[in-house]
Amino acid sequence: LQSTEPVPCYNRFQGMRAQAGLAQAVTLKRKQRQAQPQGYIK
């Protein structure tokens, strides 16, 4: 599925950024959970 318009590349870039943001949020949440006592999970 080849396309000459720049939209797919832009979408891929947005997807990569979203994925990076998601991974960052997950690691941040994991750090917060580690910092808190075991029984406490939001």
C-alpha positions as a LaTeX table, in Angstrom:
\begin{tabular}{lrrr}
\hline
Residue & $x$ (\AA) & $y$ (\AA) & $z$ (\AA) \\
\hline
Leu1 & 0.00 & 0.00 & 0.00 \\
Gln2 & 2.19 & 2.82 & $-1.31$ \\
Ser3 & 1.16 & 6.45 & $-1.12$ \\
Thr4 & 2.93 & 9.56 & $-2.38$ \\
Glu5 & 1.28 & 11.90 & 0.13 \\
Pro6 & 3.11 & 12.74 & 3.38 \\
Val7 & 0.20 & 11.72 & 5.62 \\
Pro8 & 1.32 & 8.12 & 6.37 \\
Cys9 & 4.76 & 9.34 & 7.46 \\
Tyr10 & 3.15 & 11.96 & 9.69 \\
Asn11 & 0.81 & 9.37 & 11.16 \\
Arg12 & 3.75 & 7.07 & 11.83 \\
Phe13 & 5.56 & 9.90 & 13.59 \\
Gln14 & 2.48 & 10.64 & 15.71 \\
Gly15 & 2.15 & 6.93 & 16.49 \\
Met16 & 5.78 & 6.75 & 17.59 \\
Arg17 & 5.34 & 9.79 & 19.81 \\
Ala18 & 2.16 & 8.37 & 21.31 \\
Gln19 & 3.90 & 5.04 & 21.95 \\
Ala20 & 6.83 & 6.80 & 23.63 \\
Gly21 & 4.45 & 8.85 & 25.78 \\
Leu22 & 2.56 & 5.72 & 26.75 \\
Ala23 & 5.77 & 3.91 & 27.72 \\
Gln24 & 6.84 & 6.96 & 29.73 \\
Ala25 & 3.51 & 7.03 & 31.55 \\
Val26 & 3.76 & 3.32 & 32.32 \\
Thr27 & 7.26 & 3.62 & 33.76 \\
Leu28 & 6.21 & 6.67 & 35.76 \\
Lys29 & 3.23 & 4.80 & 37.18 \\
Arg30 & 5.47 & 1.84 & 37.98 \\
Lys31 & 7.91 & 4.11 & 39.82 \\
Gln32 & 5.07 & 5.65 & 41.80 \\
Arg33 & 3.77 & 2.21 & 42.71 \\
Gln34 & 7.23 & 1.14 & 43.88 \\
Ala35 & 7.54 & 4.29 & 45.97 \\
Gln36 & 4.24 & 3.55 & 47.70 \\
Pro37 & 3.62 & 0.77 & 50.25 \\
Gln38 & 2.67 & $-2.59$ & 48.77 \\
Gly39 & $-1.00$ & $-2.63$ & 49.75 \\
Tyr40 & $-1.73$ & 0.72 & 48.15 \\
Ile41 & $-2.62$ & 0.69 & 44.45 \\
Lys42 & $-4.60$ & 3.44 & 42.77 \\
\hline
\end{tabular}
